[in-house]
Amino acid sequence: MTIMKPPPPVAMRGFSGTVGDLDLRLLRVFMAVADHGGFAAAEVALGKNKSAISMDMASLEARLGARLCVRGRGGFSLTDEGQMIYLAALQLFAEIGQFRDKVATATRRVTGRVTLVMVDNIVSVAEAELSRALAPFCKSYPDVELTLASAPASIAERQVLEGTADLGISVLPRAMAALETIPIFSEEVRLYCGRGHPLFGVRAKAITEEMLAEHRLVGPSASDDPGFAASVSNWRAGAFAEALDARVLLALGGAFLAFLPPHYAKRWVEEGKLQELFAASLSSTNRFHVFFKKATRPGAAAEHLRRIILEEFGESERQ
């Protein structure tokens, strides 16, 4: 019986100094892995399975001649070399973006990639403005690769901060010094309960805030109004859901109260499945912003998209 010996490990070799398309692709994989804290966490962002990511990482380490990360029972972490190469890669891609923008200025031809992340269900309140902005942008800049993403407000904020999205449109749960924000429109939110809830069918005048505070509320109830936030801060903890689809499902079940935009809740109100609990003090507005990371100002393509969006909403950067 012949015993086959395993092949010897691939020897690390020093970096030659030449950066090609393959190196850029592998560096993007490495940065995604580092940003998400591991191979498994980066699968969705990269559209690759762990095996493919592992092979890319091994190839990059062999090309650079350095071990970039450690993973095991103690979790995922970058080596000292990995930390340095990550920072160098950030600078490299920033400089590539600046070069691309200068070429675009010189040739009057805008290219590159733009990722815009928008809060869930934004189409229900801003369909006309956004469609009018996206259509001319795509026609005017056919060489730009545009990616649209949808996410809850906190995730949209994080993606812009992490650099996986260039621009965001969302309600911002809190002020962030690292973000440049431009308000574009506001949306009213009101309180609802579903059929089967103890307050369903009760006359509006008979309902007090003290009564409401005894029932479970779906959080979070983001608002720019501090008075509104204070009024609901002592209500009973219930469930947590950022996406409107999830919030309305919890309300429809009859176990929770939920704040929803009237235009979104209208369908279920007309079907007799939701009831608005009228109270002037229990309505508020959420302000939507276009936002981007201050430290890495968007490239030429993202700047053009932001300008068109602001024009469609009739807003100005001076606001």
C-alpha positions as CSV (number, residue, x, y, z in Angstrom):
1,M,0.0,0.0,0.0
2,T,1.4,3.3,-1.1
3,I,1.0,6.2,1.4
4,M,0.6,9.5,-0.4
5,K,2.3,12.4,1.4
6,P,0.5,15.7,1.6
7,P,1.8,18.4,-0.6
8,P,4.2,20.8,1.1
9,P,2.7,24.2,2.2
10,V,2.9,27.0,-0.2
11,A,6.0,29.0,0.6
12,M,5.5,32.7,1.4
13,R,7.4,35.0,-0.9
14,G,8.1,38.7,-0.6
15,F,5.8,41.3,-2.4
16,S,7.2,42.2,-5.8
17,G,5.9,45.8,-5.6
18,T,3.7,45.4,-8.7
19,V,-0.1,45.7,-8.0
20,G,-2.4,44.1,-10.6
21,D,-6.1,43.6,-11.0
22,L,-5.8,40.2,-9.1
23,D,-4.1,41.9,-6.2
24,L,-6.9,44.6,-6.0
25,R,-9.6,41.9,-6.1
26,L,-7.9,40.0,-3.3
27,L,-7.3,43.1,-1.2
28,R,-11.1,43.9,-1.5
29,V,-11.8,40.4,-0.2
30,F,-9.3,41.0,2.7
31,M,-10.9,44.3,3.6
32,A,-14.4,42.9,3.6
33,V,-13.2,40.1,5.9
34,A,-11.5,42.6,8.2
35,D,-14.5,44.9,8.2
36,H,-17.0,42.2,9.1
37,G,-14.8,40.4,11.6
38,G,-14.3,37.0,10.0
39,F,-14.8,34.8,6.9
40,A,-18.4,33.7,7.8
41,A,-19.6,37.2,8.5
42,A,-18.2,38.4,5.1
43,E,-20.0,35.8,3.0
44,V,-23.1,37.8,2.3
45,A,-21.2,41.1,1.5
46,L,-18.8,39.3,-0.9
47,G,-21.3,36.8,-2.4
48,K,-18.8,34.0,-1.7
49,N,-18.8,31.0,0.5
50,K,-16.2,30.5,3.3
51,S,-14.2,28.1,1.2
52,A,-13.8,30.6,-1.7
53,I,-12.9,33.4,0.8
54,S,-10.4,31.2,2.5
55,M,-8.7,30.4,-0.9
56,D,-8.6,34.1,-1.7
57,M,-7.0,35.0,1.6
58,A,-4.4,32.2,1.2
59,S,-3.6,33.5,-2.3
60,L,-3.2,37.1,-1.0
61,E,-1.0,36.0,1.9
62,A,1.2,34.0,-0.5
63,R,1.5,37.0,-2.9
64,L,2.3,39.4,-0.1
65,G,4.5,37.0,1.9
66,A,2.8,37.8,5.2
67,R,0.2,36.2,7.5
68,L,-2.7,38.6,7.6
69,C,-5.1,37.1,10.1
70,V,-5.6,34.5,12.8
71,R,-8.8,32.6,13.4
72,G,-9.6,29.9,15.8
73,R,-11.3,29.3,19.2
74,G,-10.3,32.7,20.3
75,G,-12.1,34.4,17.4
76,F,-10.9,36.3,14.4
77,S,-8.1,38.9,14.6
78,L,-5.7,40.7,12.3
79,T,-2.0,40.1,12.8
80,D,0.3,43.1,13.1
81,E,1.2,42.8,9.4
82,G,-2.5,42.5,8.6
83,Q,-3.3,45.7,10.5
84,M,-0.6,47.6,8.5
85,I,-1.7,46.1,5.2
86,Y,-5.4,46.9,5.9
87,L,-4.5,50.6,6.5
88,A,-2.3,50.6,3.4
89,A,-5.2,49.1,1.4
90,L,-7.6,51.8,2.7
91,Q,-5.1,54.5,1.5
92,L,-4.6,52.7,-1.8
93,F,-8.3,52.5,-2.7
94,A,-8.8,56.1,-1.6
95,E,-6.0,57.2,-4.0
96,I,-7.5,55.0,-6.8
97,G,-10.8,56.8,-6.2
98,Q,-9.1,60.2,-6.3
99,F,-7.3,59.2,-9.6
100,R,-10.6,58.1,-11.1
101,D,-12.2,61.4,-10.1
102,K,-9.4,63.4,-11.7
103,V,-9.6,61.4,-14.9
104,A,-13.4,61.9,-14.9
105,T,-12.8,65.7,-14.6
106,A,-10.2,65.7,-17.3
107,T,-12.2,63.6,-19.8
108,R,-15.7,64.7,-18.6
109,R,-16.5,61.0,-18.3
110,V,-17.7,59.8,-14.9
111,T,-16.9,56.2,-14.1
112,G,-16.6,54.0,-11.0
113,R,-19.0,52.4,-8.5
114,V,-21.7,54.0,-6.3
115,T,-23.6,52.2,-3.5
116,L,-26.7,53.9,-2.1
117,V,-28.3,52.3,0.9
118,M,-31.9,53.3,1.7
119,V,-34.1,52.6,4.7
120,D,-36.7,49.8,4.3
121,N,-40.0,50.8,2.6
122,I,-38.8,54.2,1.5
123,V,-40.6,53.7,-1.8
124,S,-43.9,54.0,0.1
125,V,-43.2,57.7,0.9
126,A,-40.6,58.9,-1.7
127,E,-41.2,56.8,-4.8
128,A,-41.7,59.8,-7.1
129,E,-38.6,61.8,-6.1
130,L,-36.3,58.8,-6.0
131,S,-37.4,57.4,-9.3
132,R,-37.0,60.8,-10.9
133,A,-33.5,61.1,-9.5
134,L,-32.3,57.6,-10.4
135,A,-33.5,57.5,-14.0
136,P,-31.6,60.6,-15.2
137,F,-28.5,59.7,-13.2
138,C,-28.3,56.3,-14.9
139,K,-28.9,57.9,-18.3
140,S,-26.3,60.7,-17.7
141,Y,-23.6,58.4,-16.3
142,P,-23.9,55.0,-18.1
143,D,-20.4,54.0,-17.2
144,V,-21.1,54.2,-13.4
145,E,-22.0,50.9,-11.7
146,L,-24.9,51.7,-9.4
147,T,-25.8,49.4,-6.4
148,L,-29.0,50.0,-4.4
149,A,-29.4,48.4,-1.0
150,S,-32.2,48.4,1.5
151,A,-31.7,48.1,5.3
152,P,-33.1,49.2,8.7
153,A,-31.9,52.7,9.8
154,S,-29.2,51.5,12.1
155,I,-27.7,49.2,9.5
156,A,-27.8,51.9,6.8
157,E,-25.9,54.2,9.1
158,R,-23.3,51.5,9.9
159,Q,-22.8,50.6,6.2
160,V,-21.9,54.3,5.4
161,L,-19.6,54.5,8.5
162,E,-17.8,51.3,7.5
163,G,-17.5,52.4,3.9
164,T,-19.5,49.6,2.3
165,A,-22.0,52.3,1.1
166,D,-21.1,55.7,-0.3
167,L,-24.4,57.4,0.5
168,G,-27.4,56.7,2.7
169,I,-31.0,57.9,2.9
170,S,-32.7,57.2,6.2
171,V,-34.0,58.4,9.5
172,L,-31.0,58.8,11.7
173,P,-31.6,57.4,15.2
174,R,-29.1,59.8,16.7
175,A,-26.7,62.5,15.7
176,M,-23.3,61.2,14.5
177,A,-20.3,63.5,14.3
178,A,-18.7,61.3,11.7
179,L,-21.6,61.8,9.3
180,E,-22.4,64.7,7.1
181,T,-26.2,64.9,7.0
182,I,-28.7,66.8,4.8
183,P,-32.4,66.7,5.6
184,I,-34.6,66.1,2.6
185,F,-38.2,65.3,3.9
186,S,-40.2,64.4,6.9
187,E,-42.7,61.6,7.6
188,E,-45.5,61.6,10.2
189,V,-45.9,58.6,12.5
190,R,-49.0,57.7,14.5
191,L,-50.0,55.0,17.0
192,Y,-51.9,51.9,16.0
193,C,-53.2,48.7,17.5
194,G,-54.5,45.6,15.7
195,R,-57.7,43.7,15.9
196,G,-57.7,41.6,19.0
197,H,-55.9,44.2,21.1
198,P,-57.8,45.3,24.2
199,L,-57.9,48.9,22.9
200,F,-59.3,47.9,19.5
201,G,-62.7,49.4,19.1
202,V,-62.5,51.6,22.2
203,R,-63.5,55.2,21.5
204,A,-60.6,57.6,21.0
205,K,-61.9,60.0,23.7
206,A,-61.9,57.2,26.3
207,I,-58.3,56.4,25.8
208,T,-55.7,58.2,28.0
209,E,-51.9,58.1,27.8
210,E,-51.9,56.3,31.2
211,M,-54.0,53.5,29.7
212,L,-51.7,53.3,26.7
213,A,-48.6,53.1,28.9
214,E,-50.0,49.8,30.3
215,H,-49.7,48.1,27.0
216,R,-46.7,46.7,25.2
217,L,-45.1,48.9,22.5
218,V,-43.0,47.9,19.6
219,G,-39.7,49.7,19.7
220,P,-37.7,51.7,18.7
221,S,-39.9,54.8,18.2
222,A,-37.3,57.1,16.6
223,S,-38.2,60.7,16.4
224,D,-36.5,64.1,16.2
225,D,-39.0,65.4,18.8
226,P,-37.5,65.1,22.4
227,G,-41.0,65.6,23.9
228,F,-42.3,62.6,22.0
229,A,-39.4,60.4,23.0
230,A,-39.9,61.4,26.7
231,S,-43.6,60.6,26.5
232,V,-43.1,57.0,25.4
233,S,-39.9,56.3,27.4
234,N,-41.7,54.8,30.3
235,W,-44.1,52.6,28.4
236,R,-43.9,48.9,28.8
237,A,-41.1,47.1,26.9
238,G,-42.5,44.8,24.3
239,A,-40.8,43.8,21.1
240,F,-38.1,45.3,18.9
241,A,-38.4,45.9,15.1
242,E,-36.9,48.6,12.9
243,A,-38.4,47.5,9.6
244,L,-42.0,48.7,8.9
245,D,-43.0,45.2,7.7
246,A,-42.0,43.7,11.0
247,R,-43.6,46.4,13.0
248,V,-47.0,46.1,11.3
249,L,-46.9,42.3,11.7
250,L,-46.5,42.7,15.4
251,A,-49.4,45.2,15.6
252,L,-51.7,43.1,13.4
253,G,-51.3,40.2,15.8
254,G,-53.1,42.2,18.5
255,A,-50.4,41.9,21.2
256,F,-48.6,45.2,20.6
257,L,-49.0,48.9,19.9
258,A,-46.8,50.3,17.1
259,F,-46.0,53.7,15.6
260,L,-46.5,53.6,11.9
261,P,-46.7,56.2,9.0
262,P,-50.4,56.7,8.2
263,H,-49.9,56.2,4.4
264,Y,-48.3,52.8,5.2
265,A,-51.0,51.7,7.7
266,K,-53.9,52.9,5.5
267,R,-54.4,49.6,3.7
268,W,-55.0,47.7,7.0
269,V,-57.0,50.5,8.5
270,E,-59.4,50.3,5.5
271,E,-59.6,46.5,5.9
272,G,-60.5,46.9,9.6
273,K,-57.3,45.1,10.8
274,L,-55.7,48.2,12.3
275,Q,-57.1,51.1,14.3
276,E,-55.4,54.4,14.8
277,L,-55.4,55.5,18.5
278,F,-55.9,59.3,17.9
279,A,-54.0,61.6,20.2
280,A,-52.2,64.8,19.2
281,S,-49.4,64.1,21.7
282,L,-48.9,60.6,20.2
283,S,-48.0,61.7,16.7
284,S,-44.6,62.8,15.6
285,T,-42.4,63.2,12.6
286,N,-39.3,61.4,11.5
287,R,-36.9,63.4,9.4
288,F,-35.1,61.6,6.5
289,H,-31.5,62.6,5.5
290,V,-29.1,62.0,2.8
291,F,-25.8,61.3,4.5
292,F,-22.2,60.3,3.9
293,K,-19.0,59.8,5.9
294,K,-17.1,63.0,6.5
295,A,-13.6,61.4,6.6
296,T,-14.0,60.0,3.1
297,R,-16.0,62.4,1.0
298,P,-17.9,60.7,-1.8
299,G,-16.2,60.4,-5.2
300,A,-17.3,62.2,-8.4
301,A,-20.1,59.7,-9.2
302,A,-21.5,59.7,-5.7
303,E,-21.4,63.5,-5.6
304,H,-23.4,63.7,-8.8
305,L,-26.0,61.2,-7.5
306,R,-26.3,63.2,-4.2
307,R,-26.7,66.5,-6.2
308,I,-29.5,65.0,-8.3
309,I,-31.3,63.5,-5.3
310,L,-31.2,66.9,-3.5
311,E,-32.5,68.7,-6.5
312,E,-35.5,66.3,-6.8
313,F,-36.4,66.8,-3.1
314,G,-35.9,70.5,-3.5
315,E,-33.3,70.7,-0.8
316,S,-29.9,72.4,-0.6
317,E,-26.7,71.6,1.1
318,R,-26.9,74.9,3.0
319,Q,-29.9,73.7,5.0
